[in-house]
Amino acid sequence: MTVPLYALIARQSFRRYVAYRGAMLGGIVANTVFGIIKALIVTAIWRQRAVIGGYDLADVLTYTFVAQAMIGPMSVLTNNLDIPSRVRSGDIGTDLFRPVDFQAYWLAQDLGRAAFSVVGRSVPPFVAGALLFRVRVPLDPRVWAAFAVAVALGVLVSFALRYLAAMSAFWLLDEKGVTGFMNMLTMFFGGLTVPLVLFPGWLGDIATALPWASLILVPVNVFLGKLSGAALGGAYLFEAAWAVALLAAGRLVTIRARQRVVMQGG
């Protein structure tokens, strides 16, 4: 019964986001417009050199629009978890003692949100980019399947990072500083602000070793066909290892948070 229950939670979350059509349209327009602006900027940069960091112009244009498509599923700009508001309202006490796993409940909620974002917010910006610029679109269905796996693992890493930030509300009550700092790190080390291939050597090495590389860089490289065989397996292992480590950290934080609620509640 457990798996169907969490599948139902994810489905209900998907349906909840479908209701916000205005927000969906606004997100599509914003992601598309900023994608076009970024594409013009990287085009000017790449005209100075044919290849930078192993990316030619078509590669970096593809990177730009795939990155814009990942903003929604990876929740790059916002936390998208209601945990802090429920902590402040006191409803979190009920949440913690529901007959479902607290962390798994919020993961199911987030998977439903991410699935909606793929359908409702990711496709239009990329299609617009493909119509206006020379981007690479895989023709091999195996590349699309590999890309889907990379995105799914990236969503797990994204959730685990945002969950840790949101859980800080148990101790701080106002978590905005923590989530804002996390969002800043996600934009920078995720490669949304500047493609990671433009980072200087030492900083690039650090950025590609951090969990945020799972959100955009790894899916893009899979999409471009730059990873196959052992390299693809290594990329999956990289994402999965960070997901497991961060989810385990979230589990420990959840245990401490539950103890804190019990102590405060008597």
PLY file of the C-alpha trace (Angstrom):
ply
format ascii 1.0
element vertex 266
property float x
property float y
property float z
element edge 265
property int vertex1
property int vertex2
end_header
0.00 0.00 0.00
2.94 2.34 0.58
3.96 2.89 -3.04
0.37 3.53 -4.28
-0.09 5.98 -1.40
2.93 8.08 -2.35
1.98 7.81 -6.03
-1.42 9.25 -5.10
0.26 12.11 -3.20
2.42 12.86 -6.25
-0.65 12.77 -8.50
-2.57 15.16 -6.28
0.41 17.52 -6.25
0.54 17.39 -10.06
-3.16 18.24 -10.29
-2.79 21.08 -7.80
-0.16 22.78 -9.94
-2.24 22.31 -13.09
-4.81 24.66 -11.55
-2.35 27.59 -11.59
-2.46 28.21 -15.34
-1.57 31.90 -15.02
1.61 31.10 -13.11
2.45 28.42 -15.68
2.06 30.86 -18.56
4.13 33.49 -16.76
6.88 30.95 -16.13
6.92 29.88 -19.77
7.20 33.47 -21.01
9.92 34.38 -18.49
11.99 31.26 -19.16
11.70 31.75 -22.92
12.59 35.45 -22.91
15.57 35.03 -20.61
16.66 32.01 -22.65
16.71 34.13 -25.80
18.68 36.88 -24.05
21.24 34.37 -22.74
21.48 32.75 -26.17
22.38 36.09 -27.73
25.04 36.67 -25.06
26.70 33.26 -25.46
26.57 33.66 -29.24
28.61 36.87 -28.92
31.08 35.11 -26.60
31.50 32.00 -28.76
32.11 34.10 -31.88
35.45 35.00 -30.31
36.46 31.34 -30.02
34.98 28.38 -31.88
35.19 25.98 -28.91
35.28 26.73 -25.18
35.47 23.98 -22.60
34.64 21.37 -25.22
31.44 23.18 -26.25
30.96 24.67 -29.71
28.26 27.27 -30.38
25.52 24.71 -31.03
26.44 22.92 -27.79
26.27 26.05 -25.64
23.00 27.17 -27.26
21.58 23.76 -26.45
22.95 24.10 -22.91
21.22 27.48 -22.58
17.75 26.25 -23.49
18.00 22.94 -21.66
19.08 24.96 -18.59
16.00 27.17 -18.97
13.88 24.04 -19.31
15.35 22.69 -16.06
14.43 25.75 -13.98
10.97 24.37 -13.23
11.67 20.67 -12.57
14.81 21.41 -10.54
13.15 24.37 -8.78
16.33 26.38 -9.34
14.90 29.77 -8.32
12.60 28.87 -5.42
12.41 26.36 -2.59
8.87 25.18 -3.44
8.42 23.29 -0.16
5.73 24.50 2.26
7.47 23.14 5.35
8.50 26.55 6.81
4.99 28.03 6.59
3.57 24.94 8.29
6.18 25.22 11.03
5.13 28.81 11.71
1.42 27.94 11.68
1.88 24.95 13.96
0.38 22.54 11.40
3.73 20.78 11.20
2.90 18.94 14.43
0.08 17.14 12.63
2.30 16.49 9.61
4.99 14.82 11.68
2.56 12.35 13.23
0.66 11.36 10.13
0.81 7.62 9.29
3.25 8.37 6.44
6.96 9.01 6.37
7.48 12.79 6.67
10.40 13.05 4.26
8.87 10.65 1.73
5.60 12.62 1.84
7.36 15.83 0.83
9.40 13.98 -1.78
6.20 12.63 -3.35
4.75 16.14 -3.32
7.85 17.48 -5.03
7.92 14.73 -7.66
4.37 15.66 -8.63
5.40 19.30 -8.92
8.47 18.40 -10.97
6.44 16.20 -13.33
4.04 19.07 -13.95
6.95 21.44 -14.57
8.40 19.14 -17.22
5.09 19.07 -19.09
3.93 22.61 -18.41
7.10 24.69 -18.27
10.07 22.86 -19.78
8.94 22.01 -23.30
7.84 25.46 -24.61
11.13 27.34 -23.86
13.18 24.60 -25.50
10.92 24.45 -28.56
11.19 28.23 -28.91
14.97 28.00 -28.68
15.08 25.23 -31.27
13.03 27.35 -33.67
15.11 30.50 -33.22
18.64 29.13 -32.80
20.78 26.24 -33.98
20.48 23.78 -31.11
21.18 20.06 -31.09
18.15 17.79 -30.74
18.90 14.08 -30.19
17.40 11.73 -32.76
18.34 8.55 -30.92
15.56 7.51 -28.48
18.21 5.97 -26.25
19.68 9.42 -25.65
16.25 10.70 -24.64
15.85 7.77 -22.25
19.29 8.41 -20.75
18.42 12.10 -20.45
15.18 11.26 -18.60
17.14 9.19 -16.05
19.64 12.03 -15.53
16.79 14.51 -15.00
15.04 12.20 -12.53
18.23 11.79 -10.48
18.80 15.54 -10.65
15.31 16.16 -9.25
16.15 13.92 -6.29
19.33 15.91 -5.61
17.42 19.18 -5.95
14.73 18.03 -3.52
17.31 16.83 -0.99
19.09 20.20 -1.03
15.88 22.21 -0.74
14.54 19.91 1.97
17.59 20.58 4.14
17.13 24.33 3.65
13.41 24.18 4.41
13.95 22.10 7.56
16.06 24.92 9.01
12.71 26.54 9.89
12.45 24.16 12.86
15.33 26.03 14.46
15.19 29.48 12.86
11.43 29.92 12.25
12.29 32.45 9.53
14.22 30.36 7.03
14.36 32.98 4.27
18.08 33.65 4.76
18.96 29.97 4.46
16.71 29.30 1.47
17.86 32.50 -0.23
21.49 31.48 0.22
20.69 27.99 -1.07
18.95 29.45 -4.14
22.01 31.63 -4.82
24.32 28.61 -4.62
21.98 26.66 -6.89
21.94 29.37 -9.55
25.72 29.81 -9.46
27.05 26.28 -9.01
24.13 24.81 -10.96
25.34 26.69 -14.01
22.23 28.76 -14.60
23.89 32.16 -14.19
27.01 31.23 -16.17
27.65 27.88 -17.94
30.06 25.84 -15.86
32.36 25.44 -18.88
33.24 29.13 -18.48
34.48 28.68 -14.91
38.30 28.90 -14.53
40.14 25.63 -13.92
40.13 25.32 -10.13
36.64 26.75 -9.73
35.34 24.57 -12.54
36.80 21.48 -10.84
35.07 22.39 -7.59
31.75 23.22 -9.29
31.60 19.96 -11.21
32.24 17.98 -8.01
29.42 19.63 -6.06
25.83 18.29 -6.03
24.49 21.25 -8.03
26.20 19.88 -11.15
23.47 17.22 -11.15
20.78 19.81 -11.82
21.86 21.13 -15.23
25.37 20.13 -16.31
24.93 16.35 -16.15
21.51 16.33 -17.89
22.82 18.69 -20.59
25.90 16.55 -21.27
23.69 13.47 -21.53
21.32 15.35 -23.86
24.26 16.40 -26.06
25.49 12.82 -26.26
28.79 13.68 -24.57
28.34 10.87 -22.05
27.99 7.24 -23.00
29.05 3.84 -21.74
31.21 4.00 -18.61
31.13 7.81 -18.59
27.33 7.77 -18.52
27.35 5.21 -15.72
29.79 7.38 -13.80
27.52 10.41 -14.22
24.55 8.43 -12.90
26.65 7.21 -9.98
27.69 10.81 -9.23
24.06 11.95 -9.12
22.86 8.92 -7.18
25.65 9.22 -4.60
24.82 12.85 -3.90
21.09 12.04 -3.76
21.65 9.24 -1.23
24.04 11.31 0.90
21.78 14.37 0.99
18.61 12.37 1.58
20.38 10.58 4.45
21.34 13.98 5.89
17.70 15.02 5.53
16.65 11.87 7.40
18.91 12.76 10.33
17.61 16.34 10.36
14.03 15.01 10.36
14.76 12.86 13.41
16.20 15.84 15.25
13.26 18.02 14.21
10.74 15.46 15.46
12.56 15.34 18.82
12.51 19.13 18.97
8.74 19.24 18.37
8.16 16.62 21.07
10.31 18.52 23.58
8.58 21.81 22.83
5.15 20.19 22.87
5.69 18.35 26.14
0 1
1 2
2 3
3 4
4 5
5 6
6 7
7 8
8 9
9 10
10 11
11 12
12 13
13 14
14 15
15 16
16 17
17 18
18 19
19 20
20 21
21 22
22 23
23 24
24 25
25 26
26 27
27 28
28 29
29 30
30 31
31 32
32 33
33 34
34 35
35 36
36 37
37 38
38 39
39 40
40 41
41 42
42 43
43 44
44 45
45 46
46 47
47 48
48 49
49 50
50 51
51 52
52 53
53 54
54 55
55 56
56 57
57 58
58 59
59 60
60 61
61 62
62 63
63 64
64 65
65 66
66 67
67 68
68 69
69 70
70 71
71 72
72 73
73 74
74 75
75 76
76 77
77 78
78 79
79 80
80 81
81 82
82 83
83 84
84 85
85 86
86 87
87 88
88 89
89 90
90 91
91 92
92 93
93 94
94 95
95 96
96 97
97 98
98 99
99 100
100 101
101 102
102 103
103 104
104 105
105 106
106 107
107 108
108 109
109 110
110 111
111 112
112 113
113 114
114 115
115 116
116 117
117 118
118 119
119 120
120 121
121 122
122 123
123 124
124 125
125 126
126 127
127 128
128 129
129 130
130 131
131 132
132 133
133 134
134 135
135 136
136 137
137 138
138 139
139 140
140 141
141 142
142 143
143 144
144 145
145 146
146 147
147 148
148 149
149 150
150 151
151 152
152 153
153 154
154 155
155 156
156 157
157 158
158 159
159 160
160 161
161 162
162 163
163 164
164 165
165 166
166 167
167 168
168 169
169 170
170 171
171 172
172 173
173 174
174 175
175 176
176 177
177 178
178 179
179 180
180 181
181 182
182 183
183 184
184 185
185 186
186 187
187 188
188 189
189 190
190 191
191 192
192 193
193 194
194 195
195 196
196 197
197 198
198 199
199 200
200 201
201 202
202 203
203 204
204 205
205 206
206 207
207 208
208 209
209 210
210 211
211 212
212 213
213 214
214 215
215 216
216 217
217 218
218 219
219 220
220 221
221 222
222 223
223 224
224 225
225 226
226 227
227 228
228 229
229 230
230 231
231 232
232 233
233 234
234 235
235 236
236 237
237 238
238 239
239 240
240 241
241 242
242 243
243 244
244 245
245 246
246 247
247 248
248 249
249 250
250 251
251 252
252 253
253 254
254 255
255 256
256 257
257 258
258 259
259 260
260 261
261 262
262 263
263 264
264 265
